[in-house]
Amino acid sequence: MTSPRRTLAVLGTLLLAVAVGCAERRSSTAQTESRQIGVFQVVLVNHPARPAVGDNRLEVTIRDAAGKPVQGASIEMSLVMEAMGTMPRMQSRGTVTERTAGAYEIRYGVSMAGEWDLNLAIHTSDGMQAVASWRLSTSTETLAFAAGTPPPGTSPAAPSGSSEGEIPGFGKVMLDPARRQSIGVRTAVAAPRPIRATIRAAGKVAYDETRRAEVSLKFSGWVRQIHVDYTGRAVRQGEPLVSVYSPELFAAQQEFLEALRGPSPGGGSGMPGMGSGGSAAGDPELAAAARQRLRLWDIDPAQIDAIARSGKPLESVPILAPESGVVVEKNVVQGSSFAAGQVLYKIAPIHPVWVVASVYQYELPLVRTGMAAAIETPFLPERSRAGRVSYVNPYLDPNTRTGEVRLTVPNPRGDLKPGMFVDVTLERDLGTRLAIPVSAVFYEGDRSLVFVDLGGGTLVPRQIDLGAKAGDEVEVKAGIKAGDVIVTSGNFLIAAESKLKAASLNP
């Protein structure tokens, strides 16, 4: 009678044999990849069937067009994983040994799990050559053919719908569903959409130069009294700035009064503007000329009328502010003398103010005089206010390659100070235009490219002409049509693979 312990030992031995047999069968089921590459018939078998991190072995059998083994061929094999994010590009080469006629063994290492490009180049002593690429993955047993030298008399098949010319340096890309998912490929449909262009620029607050004023007198004299005595003081139009004495002005006032009085019957003078008995006196033409002389010296008409009523010339004449604003320059002090034409004050308005924005040259064609603008001031209680474009400079700044766009902005409280920096947003409705997401565009030098998904895993590059940018979308003027499916994510890796395919097809 057999003991239980002996029975368990026998069962364990049988289970181990079954496991070993299964493992041998799995290793023997490595899939064969057979492909016509140029003039060669190439057969690949990888061991293990599913590539593993570490050492691997690739069996390569090469036959010519007549089916004879190709002996003594020079074979170069490389394994490449393109850079992703902060991970650098990784590459390794295999060691090739010819085992029998036309049968070669390549030993190579896989440094990390993932998907790799397996590139094979074949050269013979009689000058025949061919290159090919496969996709090798540590998660599948299948070697997926990507591209290779076409057989003699043929050319690379163009995918349906790809009538456009090829782009130098780029080739079509074939991606299976697993590969698409691993690199995060997403797509969108190119379609006509309402485009509203948004321009954002930095702006600087400045005084309105069209309303700035200078106070300079047309006669010389001395300052009797300072009413506005420091720079930065706000003044209103008509407010006294300074009172001055001038012998010339005093004499002109006397002449004006004499012309108003005229000679009296007793040889004296009557009341201003009246003769004896209350009748009008004086010389109207002479009085008008004297009044005009005072006006030309910028004496306010109300002041001239006050002089006429009083009948006495003013020794100290107030000089009034010609404009409301802020004193930005003051050049007089109490008792100082001044000459005719000397600038005493400079006044700048603070409501409204200008905001001068610097707009990049490619956005300038979208800007028009009269456009509404939003001025963002996050550091002020009123965080946003409206303005309007009043001027577009026809010249560019040669240093920054930007154009000056001037906006007029209300500033009733005066909290926008000249010299402040603000954010300016301009928007313009461009109507309905063909547009795609900005993320779909891949830039190659001065070219703009997108990858069009033709279905069946085929992605082809297309060169496009871009128009206005509107938020996360950009207008497409040429290169694709409405309804095309565009890749919007994973472009960088697809572009790298596309370049690899082009290089392998044009060695």
Beta strands, then each sheet from edge to edge (+ up, - down):
strand 1: 32-37
strand 2: 40-47
strand 3: 54-63
strand 4: 74-81
strand 5: 90-93
strand 6: 95-100
strand 7: 103-110
strand 8: 115-123
strand 9: 129-137
strand 10: 144-148
strand 11: 173-174
strand 12: 186-189
strand 13: 191-206
strand 14: 213-216
strand 15: 221-226
strand 16: 234-235
strand 17: 240-245
strand 18: 317-320
strand 19: 325-330
strand 20: 337-338
strand 21: 343-348
strand 22: 353-360
strand 23: 372-376
strand 24: 384-396
strand 25: 402-409
strand 26: 421-437
strand 27: 442-444
strand 28: 447-455
strand 29: 458-470
strand 30: 473-478
strand 31: 485-489
sheet 1: 1+ 2- 3+ 7- 6+
sheet 2: 5+ 4- 8+ 9- 10+
sheet 3: 11+ 29- 28+ 27-
sheet 4: 11+ 29- 30+ 26- 13+ 22- 25+ 24- 23+
sheet 5: 12+ 31-
sheet 6: 14+ 21- 19+ 16-
sheet 7: 18+ 17- 15+ 20-
end
